[in-house]
Amino acid sequence: MKEDPNELLSTAQVGERLGVTRQRVLELIEGKRLPAQKVGRAYVVRLGDVAALTLNKVGRPATKKAGGKK
């Protein structure tokens, strides 16, 4: 069955799909990186917007080891 890109997801469902916490989803919404609509006190996010989101890896970037090939 094909997923509908207009399906609305809760912030908890978005967090599950992205592998992040609900709080991180709220930060993405507040930072305007993830479009959302407020319904009552909660936010809902379109599935298509979740699929289009790319998250950066967290932490320090890997360093190149000395003596590598040039």
CHARMM-style PDB file with segment names, atoms N, HN, CA, C and O in Angstrom:
ATOM      1  N   MET     1       0.828  -1.175   0.000  1.00  0.00      PROA
ATOM      2  CA  MET     1       0.000   0.000   0.000  1.00  0.00      PROA
ATOM      3  C   MET     1       0.881   1.250   0.000  1.00  0.00      PROA
ATOM      4  O   MET     1       1.841   1.341   0.765  1.00  0.00      PROA
ATOM      5  N   LYS     2       0.551   2.204  -0.856  1.00  0.00      PROA
ATOM      6  HN  LYS     2      -0.229   2.131  -1.477  1.00  0.00      PROA
ATOM      7  CA  LYS     2       1.335   3.420  -0.986  1.00  0.00      PROA
ATOM      8  C   LYS     2       0.914   4.437   0.078  1.00  0.00      PROA
ATOM      9  O   LYS     2      -0.274   4.601   0.355  1.00  0.00      PROA
ATOM     10  N   GLU     3       1.902   5.119   0.673  1.00  0.00      PROA
ATOM     11  HN  GLU     3       2.867   4.986   0.448  1.00  0.00      PROA
ATOM     12  CA  GLU     3       1.596   6.109   1.693  1.00  0.00      PROA
ATOM     13  C   GLU     3       1.146   7.409   1.054  1.00  0.00      PROA
ATOM     14  O   GLU     3       1.664   7.813   0.012  1.00  0.00      PROA
ATOM     15  N   ASP     4       0.184   8.059   1.680  1.00  0.00      PROA
ATOM     16  HN  ASP     4      -0.236   7.731   2.526  1.00  0.00      PROA
ATOM     17  CA  ASP     4      -0.339   9.339   1.211  1.00  0.00      PROA
ATOM     18  C   ASP     4       0.550  10.466   1.755  1.00  0.00      PROA
ATOM     19  O   ASP     4       0.673  10.608   2.971  1.00  0.00      PROA
ATOM     20  N   PRO     5       1.176  11.275   0.877  1.00  0.00      PROA
ATOM     21  CA  PRO     5       2.050  12.348   1.359  1.00  0.00      PROA
ATOM     22  C   PRO     5       1.297  13.437   2.113  1.00  0.00      PROA
ATOM     23  O   PRO     5       1.913  14.244   2.809  1.00  0.00      PROA
ATOM     24  N   ASN     6      -0.036  13.471   1.984  1.00  0.00      PROA
ATOM     25  HN  ASN     6      -0.537  12.816   1.419  1.00  0.00      PROA
ATOM     26  CA  ASN     6      -0.833  14.468   2.706  1.00  0.00      PROA
ATOM     27  C   ASN     6      -1.336  13.965   4.054  1.00  0.00      PROA
ATOM     28  O   ASN     6      -2.032  14.686   4.769  1.00  0.00      PROA
ATOM     29  N   GLU     7      -0.986  12.727   4.401  1.00  0.00      PROA
ATOM     30  HN  GLU     7      -0.420  12.141   3.820  1.00  0.00      PROA
ATOM     31  CA  GLU     7      -1.383  12.185   5.706  1.00  0.00      PROA
ATOM     32  C   GLU     7      -0.762  13.035   6.803  1.00  0.00      PROA
ATOM     33  O   GLU     7       0.400  13.431   6.707  1.00  0.00      PROA
ATOM     34  N   LEU     8      -1.538  13.315   7.846  1.00  0.00      PROA
ATOM     35  HN  LEU     8      -2.482  12.994   7.923  1.00  0.00      PROA
ATOM     36  CA  LEU     8      -1.052  14.131   8.949  1.00  0.00      PROA
ATOM     37  C   LEU     8      -0.540  13.244  10.079  1.00  0.00      PROA
ATOM     38  O   LEU     8      -1.177  12.260  10.457  1.00  0.00      PROA
ATOM     39  N   LEU     9       0.622  13.613  10.608  1.00  0.00      PROA
ATOM     40  HN  LEU     9       1.139  14.412  10.301  1.00  0.00      PROA
ATOM     41  CA  LEU     9       1.253  12.859  11.689  1.00  0.00      PROA
ATOM     42  C   LEU     9       1.422  13.750  12.911  1.00  0.00      PROA
ATOM     43  O   LEU     9       1.605  14.961  12.790  1.00  0.00      PROA
ATOM     44  N   SER    10       1.358  13.142  14.080  1.00  0.00      PROA
ATOM     45  HN  SER    10       1.209  12.158  14.179  1.00  0.00      PROA
ATOM     46  CA  SER    10       1.632  13.872  15.319  1.00  0.00      PROA
ATOM     47  C   SER    10       3.141  14.035  15.465  1.00  0.00      PROA
ATOM     48  O   SER    10       3.914  13.395  14.753  1.00  0.00      PROA
ATOM     49  N   THR    11       3.549  14.889  16.385  1.00  0.00      PROA
ATOM     50  HN  THR    11       2.921  15.409  16.964  1.00  0.00      PROA
ATOM     51  CA  THR    11       4.987  15.078  16.608  1.00  0.00      PROA
ATOM     52  C   THR    11       5.634  13.787  17.117  1.00  0.00      PROA
ATOM     53  O   THR    11       6.793  13.514  16.804  1.00  0.00      PROA
ATOM     54  N   ALA    12       4.903  12.999  17.894  1.00  0.00      PROA
ATOM     55  HN  ALA    12       3.961  13.221  18.148  1.00  0.00      PROA
ATOM     56  CA  ALA    12       5.442  11.721  18.375  1.00  0.00      PROA
ATOM     57  C   ALA    12       5.659  10.759  17.204  1.00  0.00      PROA
ATOM     58  O   ALA    12       6.678  10.071  17.147  1.00  0.00      PROA
ATOM     59  N   GLN    13       4.700  10.709  16.270  1.00  0.00      PROA
ATOM     60  HN  GLN    13       3.872  11.267  16.317  1.00  0.00      PROA
ATOM     61  CA  GLN    13       4.845   9.837  15.104  1.00  0.00      PROA
ATOM     62  C   GLN    13       6.001  10.289  14.221  1.00  0.00      PROA
ATOM     63  O   GLN    13       6.734   9.459  13.684  1.00  0.00      PROA
ATOM     64  N   VAL    14       6.168  11.594  14.068  1.00  0.00      PROA
ATOM     65  HN  VAL    14       5.573  12.269  14.504  1.00  0.00      PROA
ATOM     66  CA  VAL    14       7.286  12.119  13.278  1.00  0.00      PROA
ATOM     67  C   VAL    14       8.612  11.726  13.934  1.00  0.00      PROA
ATOM     68  O   VAL    14       9.556  11.324  13.254  1.00  0.00      PROA
ATOM     69  N   GLY    15       8.671  11.849  15.262  1.00  0.00      PROA
ATOM     70  HN  GLY    15       7.904  12.176  15.814  1.00  0.00      PROA
ATOM     71  CA  GLY    15       9.878  11.475  15.990  1.00  0.00      PROA
ATOM     72  C   GLY    15      10.235  10.016  15.787  1.00  0.00      PROA
ATOM     73  O   GLY    15      11.406   9.678  15.614  1.00  0.00      PROA
ATOM     74  N   GLU    16       9.232   9.148  15.809  1.00  0.00      PROA
ATOM     75  HN  GLU    16       8.281   9.422  15.950  1.00  0.00      PROA
ATOM     76  CA  GLU    16       9.469   7.716  15.581  1.00  0.00      PROA
ATOM     77  C   GLU    16      10.052   7.480  14.189  1.00  0.00      PROA
ATOM     78  O   GLU    16      11.008   6.721  14.034  1.00  0.00      PROA
ATOM     79  N   ARG    17       9.472   8.133  13.178  1.00  0.00      PROA
ATOM     80  HN  ARG    17       8.695   8.749  13.304  1.00  0.00      PROA
ATOM     81  CA  ARG    17       9.941   7.945  11.803  1.00  0.00      PROA
ATOM     82  C   ARG    17      11.361   8.457  11.602  1.00  0.00      PROA
ATOM     83  O   ARG    17      12.145   7.862  10.862  1.00  0.00      PROA
ATOM     84  N   LEU    18      11.690   9.579  12.272  1.00  0.00      PROA
ATOM     85  HN  LEU    18      11.054  10.062  12.873  1.00  0.00      PROA
ATOM     86  CA  LEU    18      13.018  10.176  12.091  1.00  0.00      PROA
ATOM     87  C   LEU    18      14.054   9.625  13.061  1.00  0.00      PROA
ATOM     88  O   LEU    18      15.253   9.838  12.877  1.00  0.00      PROA
ATOM     89  N   GLY    19      13.607   8.927  14.078  1.00  0.00      PROA
ATOM     90  HN  GLY    19      12.634   8.754  14.227  1.00  0.00      PROA
ATOM     91  CA  GLY    19      14.531   8.402  15.083  1.00  0.00      PROA
ATOM     92  C   GLY    19      15.045   9.479  16.020  1.00  0.00      PROA
ATOM     93  O   GLY    19      16.185   9.420  16.482  1.00  0.00      PROA
ATOM     94  N   VAL    20      14.193  10.470  16.302  1.00  0.00      PROA
ATOM     95  HN  VAL    20      13.267  10.518  15.927  1.00  0.00      PROA
ATOM     96  CA  VAL    20      14.548  11.552  17.219  1.00  0.00      PROA
ATOM     97  C   VAL    20      13.440  11.686  18.250  1.00  0.00      PROA
ATOM     98  O   VAL    20      12.391  11.051  18.139  1.00  0.00      PROA
ATOM     99  N   THR    21      13.682  12.515  19.249  1.00  0.00      PROA
ATOM    100  HN  THR    21      14.534  13.031  19.340  1.00  0.00      PROA
ATOM    101  CA  THR    21      12.679  12.717  20.292  1.00  0.00      PROA
ATOM    102  C   THR    21      11.596  13.675  19.815  1.00  0.00      PROA
ATOM    103  O   THR    21      11.771  14.403  18.837  1.00  0.00      PROA
ATOM    104  N   ARG    22      10.483  13.659  20.521  1.00  0.00      PROA
ATOM    105  HN  ARG    22      10.341  13.068  21.315  1.00  0.00      PROA
ATOM    106  CA  ARG    22       9.391  14.581  20.227  1.00  0.00      PROA
ATOM    107  C   ARG    22       9.871  16.018  20.423  1.00  0.00      PROA
ATOM    108  O   ARG    22       9.483  16.909  19.667  1.00  0.00      PROA
ATOM    109  N   GLN    23      10.701  16.245  21.422  1.00  0.00      PROA
ATOM    110  HN  GLN    23      11.016  15.521  22.036  1.00  0.00      PROA
ATOM    111  CA  GLN    23      11.240  17.589  21.682  1.00  0.00      PROA
ATOM    112  C   GLN    23      12.067  18.069  20.489  1.00  0.00      PROA
ATOM    113  O   GLN    23      11.988  19.241  20.123  1.00  0.00      PROA
ATOM    114  N   ARG    24      12.858  17.183  19.876  1.00  0.00      PROA
ATOM    115  HN  ARG    24      12.922  16.231  20.173  1.00  0.00      PROA
ATOM    116  CA  ARG    24      13.659  17.556  18.702  1.00  0.00      PROA
ATOM    117  C   ARG    24      12.750  17.911  17.525  1.00  0.00      PROA
ATOM    118  O   ARG    24      13.066  18.819  16.756  1.00  0.00      PROA
ATOM    119  N   VAL    25      11.637  17.214  17.379  1.00  0.00      PROA
ATOM    120  HN  VAL    25      11.381  16.477  18.004  1.00  0.00      PROA
ATOM    121  CA  VAL    25      10.674  17.536  16.321  1.00  0.00      PROA
ATOM    122  C   VAL    25      10.132  18.943  16.542  1.00  0.00      PROA
ATOM    123  O   VAL    25      10.015  19.718  15.593  1.00  0.00      PROA
ATOM    124  N   LEU    26       9.801  19.282  17.793  1.00  0.00      PROA
ATOM    125  HN  LEU    26       9.896  18.653  18.564  1.00  0.00      PROA
ATOM    126  CA  LEU    26       9.308  20.622  18.100  1.00  0.00      PROA
ATOM    127  C   LEU    26      10.366  21.681  17.796  1.00  0.00      PROA
ATOM    128  O   LEU    26      10.033  22.770  17.329  1.00  0.00      PROA
ATOM    129  N   GLU    27      11.635  21.373  18.057  1.00  0.00      PROA
ATOM    130  HN  GLU    27      11.905  20.488  18.436  1.00  0.00      PROA
ATOM    131  CA  GLU    27      12.724  22.302  17.732  1.00  0.00      PROA
ATOM    132  C   GLU    27      12.822  22.508  16.221  1.00  0.00      PROA
ATOM    133  O   GLU    27      13.050  23.627  15.762  1.00  0.00      PROA
ATOM    134  N   LEU    28      12.651  21.438  15.446  1.00  0.00      PROA
ATOM    135  HN  LEU    28      12.466  20.529  15.818  1.00  0.00      PROA
ATOM    136  CA  LEU    28      12.686  21.552  13.986  1.00  0.00      PROA
ATOM    137  C   LEU    28      11.522  22.408  13.480  1.00  0.00      PROA
ATOM    138  O   LEU    28      11.679  23.174  12.530  1.00  0.00      PROA
ATOM    139  N   ILE    29      10.373  22.276  14.110  1.00  0.00      PROA
ATOM    140  HN  ILE    29      10.246  21.653  14.882  1.00  0.00      PROA
ATOM    141  CA  ILE    29       9.209  23.071  13.730  1.00  0.00      PROA
ATOM    142  C   ILE    29       9.450  24.544  14.080  1.00  0.00      PROA
ATOM    143  O   ILE    29       9.226  25.426  13.251  1.00  0.00      PROA
ATOM    144  N   GLU    30       9.899  24.801  15.289  1.00  0.00      PROA
ATOM    145  HN  GLU    30      10.081  24.085  15.962  1.00  0.00      PROA
ATOM    146  CA  GLU    30      10.137  26.175  15.730  1.00  0.00      PROA
ATOM    147  C   GLU    30      11.256  26.834  14.930  1.00  0.00      PROA
ATOM    148  O   GLU    30      11.238  28.048  14.727  1.00  0.00      PROA
ATOM    149  N   GLY    31      12.232  26.044  14.471  1.00  0.00      PROA
ATOM    150  HN  GLY    31      12.246  25.058  14.635  1.00  0.00      PROA
ATOM    151  CA  GLY    31      13.330  26.560  13.664  1.00  0.00      PROA
ATOM    152  C   GLY    31      12.979  26.677  12.191  1.00  0.00      PROA
ATOM    153  O   GLY    31      13.843  26.987  11.370  1.00  0.00      PROA
ATOM    154  N   LYS    32      11.727  26.435  11.849  1.00  0.00      PROA
ATOM    155  HN  LYS    32      11.025  26.184  12.516  1.00  0.00      PROA
ATOM    156  CA  LYS    32      11.215  26.550  10.475  1.00  0.00      PROA
ATOM    157  C   LYS    32      11.873  25.568   9.503  1.00  0.00      PROA
ATOM    158  O   LYS    32      11.866  25.806   8.296  1.00  0.00      PROA
ATOM    159  N   ARG    33      12.440  24.469  10.009  1.00  0.00      PROA
ATOM    160  HN  ARG    33      12.446  24.275  10.990  1.00  0.00      PROA
ATOM    161  CA  ARG    33      13.014  23.439   9.144  1.00  0.00      PROA
ATOM    162  C   ARG    33      11.992  22.386   8.772  1.00  0.00      PROA
ATOM    163  O   ARG    33      12.175  21.646   7.806  1.00  0.00      PROA
ATOM    164  N   LEU    34      10.907  22.318   9.547  1.00  0.00      PROA
ATOM    165  HN  LEU    34      10.758  22.919  10.332  1.00  0.00      PROA
ATOM    166  CA  LEU    34       9.857  21.336   9.310  1.00  0.00      PROA
ATOM    167  C   LEU    34       8.507  22.054   9.356  1.00  0.00      PROA
ATOM    168  O   LEU    34       8.078  22.496  10.422  1.00  0.00      PROA
ATOM    169  N   PRO    35       7.832  22.172   8.204  1.00  0.00      PROA
ATOM    170  CA  PRO    35       6.528  22.840   8.189  1.00  0.00      PROA
ATOM    171  C   PRO    35       5.499  22.050   9.002  1.00  0.00      PROA
ATOM    172  O   PRO    35       5.458  20.821   8.947  1.00  0.00      PROA
ATOM    173  N   ALA    36       4.679  22.766   9.747  1.00  0.00      PROA
ATOM    174  HN  ALA    36       4.711  23.765   9.792  1.00  0.00      PROA
ATOM    175  CA  ALA    36       3.645  22.123  10.569  1.00  0.00      PROA
ATOM    176  C   ALA    36       2.466  23.063  10.723  1.00  0.00      PROA
ATOM    177  O   ALA    36       2.569  24.267  10.491  1.00  0.00      PROA
ATOM    178  N   GLN    37       1.343  22.485  11.122  1.00  0.00      PROA
ATOM    179  HN  GLN    37       1.258  21.507  11.311  1.00  0.00      PROA
ATOM    180  CA  GLN    37       0.146  23.265  11.412  1.00  0.00      PROA
ATOM    181  C   GLN    37      -0.252  22.988  12.850  1.00  0.00      PROA
ATOM    182  O   GLN    37      -0.128  21.862  13.333  1.00  0.00      PROA
ATOM    183  N   LYS    38      -0.722  24.005  13.521  1.00  0.00      PROA
ATOM    184  HN  LYS    38      -0.822  24.920  13.129  1.00  0.00      PROA
ATOM    185  CA  LYS    38      -1.165  23.830  14.894  1.00  0.00      PROA
ATOM    186  C   LYS    38      -2.653  23.511  14.885  1.00  0.00      PROA
ATOM    187  O   LYS    38      -3.451  24.236  14.291  1.00  0.00      PROA
ATOM    188  N   VAL    39      -3.014  22.430  15.542  1.00  0.00      PROA
ATOM    189  HN  VAL    39      -2.366  21.840  16.024  1.00  0.00      PROA
ATOM    190  CA  VAL    39      -4.412  22.017  15.687  1.00  0.00      PROA
ATOM    191  C   VAL    39      -4.674  21.945  17.177  1.00  0.00      PROA
ATOM    192  O   VAL    39      -4.217  21.026  17.857  1.00  0.00      PROA
ATOM    193  N   GLY    40      -5.409  22.916  17.677  1.00  0.00      PROA
ATOM    194  HN  GLY    40      -5.780  23.663  17.125  1.00  0.00      PROA
ATOM    195  CA  GLY    40      -5.602  22.990  19.127  1.00  0.00      PROA
ATOM    196  C   GLY    40      -4.280  23.330  19.784  1.00  0.00      PROA
ATOM    197  O   GLY    40      -3.672  24.353  19.472  1.00  0.00      PROA
ATOM    198  N   ARG    41      -3.832  22.475  20.693  1.00  0.00      PROA
ATOM    199  HN  ARG    41      -4.327  21.643  20.947  1.00  0.00      PROA
ATOM    200  CA  ARG    41      -2.548  22.690  21.366  1.00  0.00      PROA
ATOM    201  C   ARG    41      -1.416  21.901  20.733  1.00  0.00      PROA
ATOM    202  O   ARG    41      -0.258  22.063  21.118  1.00  0.00      PROA
ATOM    203  N   ALA    42      -1.735  21.050  19.769  1.00  0.00      PROA
ATOM    204  HN  ALA    42      -2.676  20.919  19.456  1.00  0.00      PROA
ATOM    205  CA  ALA    42      -0.730  20.154  19.193  1.00  0.00      PROA
ATOM    206  C   ALA    42      -0.382  20.557  17.763  1.00  0.00      PROA
ATOM    207  O   ALA    42      -1.153  21.243  17.092  1.00  0.00      PROA
ATOM    208  N   TYR    43       0.779  20.123  17.313  1.00  0.00      PROA
ATOM    209  HN  TYR    43       1.405  19.565  17.857  1.00  0.00      PROA
ATOM    210  CA  TYR    43       1.198  20.313  15.931  1.00  0.00      PROA
ATOM    211  C   TYR    43       0.957  19.032  15.142  1.00  0.00      PROA
ATOM    212  O   TYR    43       1.061  17.930  15.682  1.00  0.00      PROA
ATOM    213  N   VAL    44       0.635  19.187  13.861  1.00  0.00      PROA
ATOM    214  HN  VAL    44       0.551  20.082  13.423  1.00  0.00      PROA
ATOM    215  CA  VAL    44       0.566  18.062  12.939  1.00  0.00      PROA
ATOM    216  C   VAL    44       1.459  18.396  11.751  1.00  0.00      PROA
ATOM    217  O   VAL    44       1.604  19.555  11.363  1.00  0.00      PROA
ATOM    218  N   VAL    45       2.055  17.342  11.182  1.00  0.00      PROA
ATOM    219  HN  VAL    45       1.936  16.401  11.497  1.00  0.00      PROA
ATOM    220  CA  VAL    45       3.022  17.503  10.104  1.00  0.00      PROA
ATOM    221  C   VAL    45       2.615  16.583   8.960  1.00  0.00      PROA
ATOM    222  O   VAL    45       2.241  15.433   9.193  1.00  0.00      PROA
ATOM    223  N   ARG    46       2.685  17.077   7.728  1.00  0.00      PROA
ATOM    224  HN  ARG    46       2.989  18.011   7.539  1.00  0.00      PROA
ATOM    225  CA  ARG    46       2.388  16.249   6.560  1.00  0.00      PROA
ATOM    226  C   ARG    46       3.497  15.217   6.370  1.00  0.00      PROA
ATOM    227  O   ARG    46       4.677  15.523   6.541  1.00  0.00      PROA
ATOM    228  N   LEU    47       3.113  14.007   6.019  1.00  0.00      PROA
ATOM    229  HN  LEU    47       2.154  13.759   5.880  1.00  0.00      PROA
ATOM    230  CA  LEU    47       4.061  12.929   5.780  1.00  0.00      PROA
ATOM    231  C   LEU    47       5.053  13.308   4.687  1.00  0.00      PROA
ATOM    232  O   LEU    47       6.235  12.979   4.784  1.00  0.00      PROA
ATOM    233  N   GLY    48       4.588  13.992   3.656  1.00  0.00      PROA
ATOM    234  HN  GLY    48       3.627  14.259   3.577  1.00  0.00      PROA
ATOM    235  CA  GLY    48       5.464  14.424   2.567  1.00  0.00      PROA
ATOM    236  C   GLY    48       6.558  15.362   3.042  1.00  0.00      PROA
ATOM    237  O   GLY    48       7.678  15.312   2.533  1.00  0.00      PROA
ATOM    238  N   ASP    49       6.249  16.228   4.021  1.00  0.00      PROA
ATOM    239  HN  ASP    49       5.340  16.269   4.434  1.00  0.00      PROA
ATOM    240  CA  ASP    49       7.257  17.142   4.571  1.00  0.00      PROA
ATOM    241  C   ASP    49       8.284  16.386   5.406  1.00  0.00      PROA
ATOM    242  O   ASP    49       9.460  16.750   5.433  1.00  0.00      PROA
ATOM    243  N   VAL    50       7.839  15.342   6.082  1.00  0.00      PROA
ATOM    244  HN  VAL    50       6.884  15.047   6.060  1.00  0.00      PROA
ATOM    245  CA  VAL    50       8.768  14.509   6.863  1.00  0.00      PROA
ATOM    246  C   VAL    50       9.726  13.790   5.915  1.00  0.00      PROA
ATOM    247  O   VAL    50      10.927  13.720   6.173  1.00  0.00      PROA
ATOM    248  N   ALA    51       9.190  13.259   4.823  1.00  0.00      PROA
ATOM    249  HN  ALA    51       8.213  13.316   4.614  1.00  0.00      PROA
ATOM    250  CA  ALA    51      10.017  12.526   3.861  1.00  0.00      PROA
ATOM    251  C   ALA    51      11.039  13.442   3.191  1.00  0.00      PROA
ATOM    252  O   ALA    51      12.123  12.989   2.824  1.00  0.00      PROA
ATOM    253  N   ALA    52      10.709  14.723   3.026  1.00  0.00      PROA
ATOM    254  HN  ALA    52       9.828  15.091   3.324  1.00  0.00      PROA
ATOM    255  CA  ALA    52      11.608  15.663   2.357  1.00  0.00      PROA
ATOM    256  C   ALA    52      12.694  16.202   3.288  1.00  0.00      PROA
ATOM    257  O   ALA    52      13.675  16.780   2.819  1.00  0.00      PROA
ATOM    258  N   LEU    53      12.533  16.022   4.588  1.00  0.00      PROA
ATOM    259  HN  LEU    53      11.736  15.553   4.969  1.00  0.00      PROA
ATOM    260  CA  LEU    53      13.481  16.559   5.560  1.00  0.00      PROA
ATOM    261  C   LEU    53      14.759  15.733   5.593  1.00  0.00      PROA
ATOM    262  O   LEU    53      14.715  14.503   5.614  1.00  0.00      PROA
ATOM    263  N   THR    54      15.888  16.414   5.598  1.00  0.00      PROA
ATOM    264  HN  THR    54      15.924  17.414   5.582  1.00  0.00      PROA
ATOM    265  CA  THR    54      17.166  15.730   5.783  1.00  0.00      PROA
ATOM    266  C   THR    54      17.800  16.257   7.063  1.00  0.00      PROA
ATOM    267  O   THR    54      17.895  17.467   7.270  1.00  0.00      PROA
ATOM    268  N   LEU    55      18.223  15.354   7.900  1.00  0.00      PROA
ATOM    269  HN  LEU    55      18.146  14.371   7.732  1.00  0.00      PROA
ATOM    270  CA  LEU    55      18.850  15.727   9.158  1.00  0.00      PROA
ATOM    271  C   LEU    55      20.353  15.553   9.055  1.00  0.00      PROA
ATOM    272  O   LEU    55      20.839  14.605   8.438  1.00  0.00      PROA
ATOM    273  N   ASN    56      21.084  16.475   9.663  1.00  0.00      PROA
ATOM    274  HN  ASN    56      20.689  17.245  10.164  1.00  0.00      PROA
ATOM    275  CA  ASN    56      22.536  16.372   9.711  1.00  0.00      PROA
ATOM    276  C   ASN    56      22.938  15.425  10.829  1.00  0.00      PROA
ATOM    277  O   ASN    56      22.235  15.294  11.831  1.00  0.00      PROA
ATOM    278  N   LYS    57      24.072  14.771  10.648  1.00  0.00      PROA
ATOM    279  HN  LYS    57      24.643  14.877   9.834  1.00  0.00      PROA
ATOM    280  CA  LYS    57      24.584  13.927  11.718  1.00  0.00      PROA
ATOM    281  C   LYS    57      25.028  14.813  12.874  1.00  0.00      PROA
ATOM    282  O   LYS    57      25.496  15.934  12.673  1.00  0.00      PROA
ATOM    283  N   VAL    58      24.874  14.295  14.078  1.00  0.00      PROA
ATOM    284  HN  VAL    58      24.494  13.385  14.242  1.00  0.00      PROA
ATOM    285  CA  VAL    58      25.276  15.055  15.251  1.00  0.00      PROA
ATOM    286  C   VAL    58      26.692  14.676  15.650  1.00  0.00      PROA
ATOM    287  O   VAL    58      27.176  13.596  15.315  1.00  0.00      PROA
ATOM    288  N   GLY    59      27.347  15.572  16.366  1.00  0.00      PROA
ATOM    289  HN  GLY    59      26.953  16.450  16.638  1.00  0.00      PROA
ATOM    290  CA  GLY    59      28.692  15.294  16.855  1.00  0.00      PROA
ATOM    291  C   GLY    59      29.759  15.962  16.009  1.00  0.00      PROA
ATOM    292  O   GLY    59      29.474  16.703  15.068  1.00  0.00      PROA
ATOM    293  N   ARG    60      30.983  15.675  16.375  1.00  0.00      PROA
ATOM    294  HN  ARG    60      31.214  15.073  17.139  1.00  0.00      PROA
ATOM    295  CA  ARG    60      32.109  16.270  15.670  1.00  0.00      PROA
ATOM    296  C   ARG    60      32.341  15.559  14.349  1.00  0.00      PROA
ATOM    297  O   ARG    60      32.119  14.352  14.247  1.00  0.00      PROA
ATOM    298  N   PRO    61      32.786  16.295  13.335  1.00  0.00      PROA
ATOM    299  CA  PRO    61      33.097  15.643  12.056  1.00  0.00      PROA
ATOM    300  C   PRO    61      34.314  14.742  12.206  1.00  0.00      PROA
ATOM    301  O   PRO    61      35.194  14.998  13.028  1.00  0.00      PROA
ATOM    302  N   ALA    62      34.354  13.695  11.409  1.00  0.00      PROA
ATOM    303  HN  ALA    62      33.639  13.487  10.741  1.00  0.00      PROA
ATOM    304  CA  ALA    62      35.483  12.766  11.452  1.00  0.00      PROA
ATOM    305  C   ALA    62      36.746  13.471  10.968  1.00  0.00      PROA
ATOM    306  O   ALA    62      36.707  14.312  10.071  1.00  0.00      PROA
ATOM    307  N   THR    63      37.856  13.107  11.583  1.00  0.00      PROA
ATOM    308  HN  THR    63      37.888  12.424  12.312  1.00  0.00      PROA
ATOM    309  CA  THR    63      39.133  13.689  11.160  1.00  0.00      PROA
ATOM    310  C   THR    63      39.837  12.714  10.231  1.00  0.00      PROA
ATOM    311  O   THR    63      39.678  11.498  10.342  1.00  0.00      PROA
ATOM    312  N   LYS    64      40.614  13.268   9.317  1.00  0.00      PROA
ATOM    313  HN  LYS    64      40.743  14.255   9.227  1.00  0.00      PROA
ATOM    314  CA  LYS    64      41.383  12.427   8.415  1.00  0.00      PROA
ATOM    315  C   LYS    64      42.634  11.964   9.139  1.00  0.00      PROA
ATOM    316  O   LYS    64      43.278  12.736   9.848  1.00  0.00      PROA
ATOM    317  N   LYS    65      42.969  10.702   8.954  1.00  0.00      PROA
ATOM    318  HN  LYS    65      42.445  10.075   8.378  1.00  0.00      PROA
ATOM    319  CA  LYS    65      44.145  10.167   9.606  1.00  0.00      PROA
ATOM    320  C   LYS    65      45.397  10.569   8.848  1.00  0.00      PROA
ATOM    321  O   LYS    65      45.392  10.641   7.619  1.00  0.00      PROA
ATOM    322  N   ALA    66      46.466  10.830   9.580  1.00  0.00      PROA
ATOM    323  HN  ALA    66      46.470  10.772  10.578  1.00  0.00      PROA
ATOM    324  CA  ALA    66      47.752  11.201   8.977  1.00  0.00      PROA
ATOM    325  C   ALA    66      48.335  10.011   8.234  1.00  0.00      PROA
ATOM    326  O   ALA    66      48.136   8.864   8.634  1.00  0.00      PROA
ATOM    327  N   GLY    67      49.035  10.276   7.182  1.00  0.00      PROA
ATOM    328  HN  GLY    67      49.196  11.208   6.857  1.00  0.00      PROA
ATOM    329  CA  GLY    67      49.680   9.200   6.427  1.00  0.00      PROA
ATOM    330  C   GLY    67      48.771   8.521   5.439  1.00  0.00      PROA
ATOM    331  O   GLY    67      49.093   7.453   4.921  1.00  0.00      PROA
ATOM    332  N   GLY    68      47.653   9.124   5.178  1.00  0.00      PROA
ATOM    333  HN  GLY    68      47.390   9.992   5.599  1.00  0.00      PROA
ATOM    334  CA  GLY    68      46.705   8.547   4.205  1.00  0.00      PROA
ATOM    335  C   GLY    68      47.179   8.742   2.784  1.00  0.00      PROA
ATOM    336  O   GLY    68      48.136   9.477   2.541  1.00  0.00      PROA
ATOM    337  N   LYS    69      46.523   8.096   1.850  1.00  0.00      PROA
ATOM    338  HN  LYS    69      45.745   7.499   2.048  1.00  0.00      PROA
ATOM    339  CA  LYS    69      46.869   8.231   0.444  1.00  0.00      PROA
ATOM    340  C   LYS    69      46.542   9.647  -0.025  1.00  0.00      PROA
ATOM    341  O   LYS    69      45.576  10.263   0.423  1.00  0.00      PROA
ATOM    342  N   LYS    70      47.371  10.141  -0.936  1.00  0.00      PROA
ATOM    343  HN  LYS    70      48.156   9.640  -1.301  1.00  0.00      PROA
ATOM    344  CA  LYS    70      47.160  11.485  -1.480  1.00  0.00      PROA
ATOM    345  C   LYS    70      46.584  11.426  -2.840  1.00  0.00      PROA
ATOM    346  OT1 LYS    70      46.340  12.466  -3.452  1.00  0.00      PROA
TER     347      LYS     70
END
